[in-house]
Amino acid sequence: MTVELEAVLGDPRDGANPVGAARILRADERGELLAAGEEALASWGLNAEFVPARLGGRLVAADRLVRAVRPVFRRDLSLGLGYGVTSLMAAVNVWSAGTPAQRRRVADLLLRGERLAVAYHEPEHGNDLARNEFAARVDGDLLRLAGSKRVVNNIARCAAFVLFARTADSAGPRAHSLLLVERDRLDPARVAFLPRTRTSGVRGVRLGGVRAADLPVPATALLGAPGRGMENALRSFQVTRAVLPGLAVGAVDTALRTVLRFAMSRRLYGGTVLDLPHARETLAGALADLLAVDALATAACRGLHLLPEQSSLHSAAAKYLGARLLTGAMEELAVVLGARYYLREGEHALFGKHLRDLPVVGLGHAGETACLLAIIPQLPALARRAWRTPAAPPPALFAGPPGPLAAPAAPPPELPTPPPDPAAPLVAPDADPAGLPELDFARLTLASAGRDDLTGLLLTATVPEDGPRHLVASLADSLRALARDAATTPPARRGPLADPETMRLAERYALLLAAAAAVGTWLAGRERGDPFLGEPRWLAATLARLYGHLAGRPAPLPAGTADWLVRTLLDRERDGLSFDLSATPVRT
Amino acid sequence: MSTAAAGPATPPDALGPARELERRLGDPEDPTVEFSFARSRSLDEREEFPEAICAGLTAWGLHRYFVPPEYGGALRSYEELLHLVRLVARRDLTVAIGYGKTFLGAVSAWVAGTPEQCADLAERVLAGTPVAWALTERDHGSDLLAGEVVATRAEESFRLTGEKWLINNATRGRLLTVLARTDPAGGARGFDLLLVDKERLGPDALRCLPKVRTLGIRGADISGVAFAGAVLPAAARLGPPGSGLETVLRGLQLTRTMCAALSLGAGEHALRIASAWAGARRLYGRVLADLPAARRVLLDAYADQLAAEATAVVAARMIHWLPGELSVASAAVKYLLPVRTEASIAALGRLLGARSIFADGDFQKVGRDARIVSLFDGSTVVNLHAVVSQFPNLVRGYRRPRPWSRLRPVADLRRAVPPFDRERLALAARDGLTVLAALPDAARVLAELALARPGLTTAAELAGALARHTDRLHATIARLRPARGGAPGTHLAAAQDLARCYAGAAAVTLWLANHDRADQEWPGHDRAGHDRAGQERPGHDRAECGSAALWTDGRWLAAVLGRLLGELGEPVRPRPEVDEALWAGLTGQAASRRLFSLFECELAEGMGP
């Protein structure tokens, strides 16, 4: 399937390709999404990736979704966010909280190629959803909407949008509800779509706003139980937070390839740039980071199925750290590209675009601070329970899919009637060949109650002799130190009033989680005899980089790893394979 | 003028010209003002060169500061130039870079030209002629030795052929200082610098290449020139035959040091936007700036801005006092300040969230613009290599400890700087860096002061920690094997650390040499709450303006050293009294519309056009 979308999108460097890099860059200059790109994705049926198989789509497992959609992000983050992911962000609310009829409706809209929008943001309140003011007042069979939302992607060109609205005047977590609003049924006299907000990154994404003045919508627009808006939103965030960093890996994959090619061809000081130790170490470090993020995001995605009670932790960490590490790797790669990265023209211009676009992954409705704040209050319980008696992660967490994805099985026949039980699993239990259970939104909880089966791996893993034992031991020490420090955080510091050291606890947690995901990925790869994933050198480099972040200071790559990683890059470049964990064929 | 409290003779006031320029430029927040943020943003969107703004700078006479006094200019002090360019840069980096390029274009003459050449060029610069510096080529970037632009000598002339690319002001510049290969075999003595007057060339001898579209400084003239047998008089050559590369390396020592002004300006602008926003925004029922994590970001950015200022001021004064050490000091500064400023801006951007990329805001522009500084005039990696190449000198120099008193004139801002002497520039700093060699003594002096003034203890302890770290670093460097080809990561990391040690040592030096005065008075301010124009301005009381609290008990020094030590791998727990002083400085300077600075400099915000 990945291969298939790669083929649809074609060779980025072919000037005649209507969705090639040159066209993407020109559209970005104009501040537009590439229309041909949206058309190509629509006719390929990208939206089906977001629709559960039971509802006629191809959504079976979150990590497969990531790998299926990554080709879009490899080429154009704006297109990936502006066309695709926004619809996913909206849809997960419906899959998790909607009635059968709402699910059916949204599935139909998506499968028809329509866009969905998700209207959470009120600029005055940022991440502080609890203070959102946009109101929905019950009036008989109607809800009357009043207020405005801004910086909402595709709001002016979606078929329907999910709206986060205040349904009670009280403060606290039960004051808001989610609504599913169909745009063309709105009274045009009472709704206005606000002018576009232009941005310096993701310039093509159409951020707009909506203002409602006593706008009636049917009471059936309510999505989920009234007053449960916050809870449902936070549950949905867990899915998008796990998925987004995995997608963003695609952009850095391309950026890394761009810099690799530059380094191979550019002559400097009597050799190529690739002969310079700094360039080699930077490329190797970027690959190590990319693999770290892929391992973390893959574990978070598979965790949605396997460890849903812990997803509040894992997906927040993946989103926070994924964006951070990928952005950091891009910044380092830019140094190798030198002045070329600053040019909006020429063969390296796409790098600059990715560099401008990527930080947006760290923003959005689930910004950095929000992610850290989702982790902090959970750390003391982890210290008391998970890290005192560590549990082993289920083997299936690392069982795949890395490796080319098989074409999807024919989607199960569309059900004649919606499933009677709204909480019924949306994905047939045996639909995924990798053996993941269905994604059961009802099991996504807002806190893990002291459980984390992933980080414990650092304490329990038996590292074979050929593995980076010292690094794993140091990371285990770091985890024990985190457990000590987390246990003493006063309750008053576990919320928005967290001081920098407390924020740093959550950062440390995310780094250790990534390390555990890498260790697990390596051990499983080794067991399977996977020639790349079972190789200790990528793990050693990845762990060394993560450890450097923990220590607050970049650490040198372990001896021998840089050359091996650079050779891996060169081999994959020669063979036309992606740089991520799965090494799938890509059109480059 | 400042009050008599400063002493019998009026001490030099390096910020004086900058203050005057700032007043002349008017309120940048007023969109009707020519050099306003709004005007700059709109020029940037349209990718237009800021001609009218530059004309305004010339009308004020900024270009005179690009010309040494012996040739009729006002470049008496690089410290003054630093502050001038910084105040331009804090409004718009495109302007600072587009306008300041003339200094880069002319610098080769100042360091290598004959008196006649300098006088001629001075006349042109003083007449407002833009000058560009054409070093790089499409296929060779920073590898100047690979340059393919050729100048062949024929009787009393040169014929110039080839293409220079990614040249700031290549099209606008009427004069170009061009690096050309004069020996077909190339090599360190195979190049010369030639001063080209475009208007004296024959037809078709030169073609300007199209403007290159860039990520930031979108209005700047980043283009190129192609020469096709352009005939130049023999007198176009600056310096003796074959001296081109050496002259470039000498000139870069001045320009790299002055690049600090660009980072300072960018950091200032970004912090002003972020602090104003965070001071007004409410989140989770509080003002954002009162949330501890958010405040930390602001305090860190402010401390980093002060660190950059201290480093830059000391380096600028070294141009006059210790030019023989500039080869390494300028590389350290040019590496360190741009990357730290970029990191600061990135952290502030995360605080701003989505707002940081809104196209109708200035923050995204500063962020894009600031990125150019680490790329030109020798990129980050090039400058780190320049530091690495001097490791043996640095180690040797460090083994000869020097008393701190040696640095007093360098860092004492009451002392006027001596005239810059180009003959004392050197390609290598044979004695290392005095600022580092004197650090152990400076730390000792500070520790002694702290015995009498316990408030100083934190700063003194941190200075001691920095001195010990510097000691270990030199021992590490002494063990590194000379790198052939490119330096490996270990060497580059040591160079990065060395630059941080240098910055910290510069800060210690600056504090020691000026703290006695800082407790009294800085120019640009009087106790009565009047500005220099004699008008009363609200919030003008010195106590509210911030900088006094910074100097007391070495608070700013402790903040700066704490940040640098953290980056050196020795995290320092923030001290409440230090944070309080920083916060007082940041908010006081913001409220009283002053430059974020160790010194006093009123800004034109709110002054009206």
Interface residues (C-beta under 8 A of the other chain):
Chain A: H121 P123 E124 H125 G126 N127 D128 R131 V151 T197 R198 T199 S200 G201 V202 R203 R266 R267 L268 Y269 G271 D275 L276 P277 H278 A279 E281 E331 V335 V336 G338 A339 Y341 Y342 L343 R344 E345 G352 L355 R356 P359 V360 G362 L363 G364 G367 E368 T369 G495 P496 L497 A498 D499 P500 T502 M503 A551 G552 R553 P554 P556 L557
Chain B: T136 D139 H140 G141 S142 D143 L145 A146 L166 V212 R213 T214 L215 G216 R281 R282 L283 Y284 G285 R286 L291 P292 A293 R296 E342 G349 R350 G353 A354 R355 I357 F358 A359 D360 Q364 K365 G367 R368 R371 I372 S374 L375 F376 S379 T380 V381 A483 G485 G486 A487 P488 G489 T490 L492 A493 G566 E567 L568 G569 P571 P574
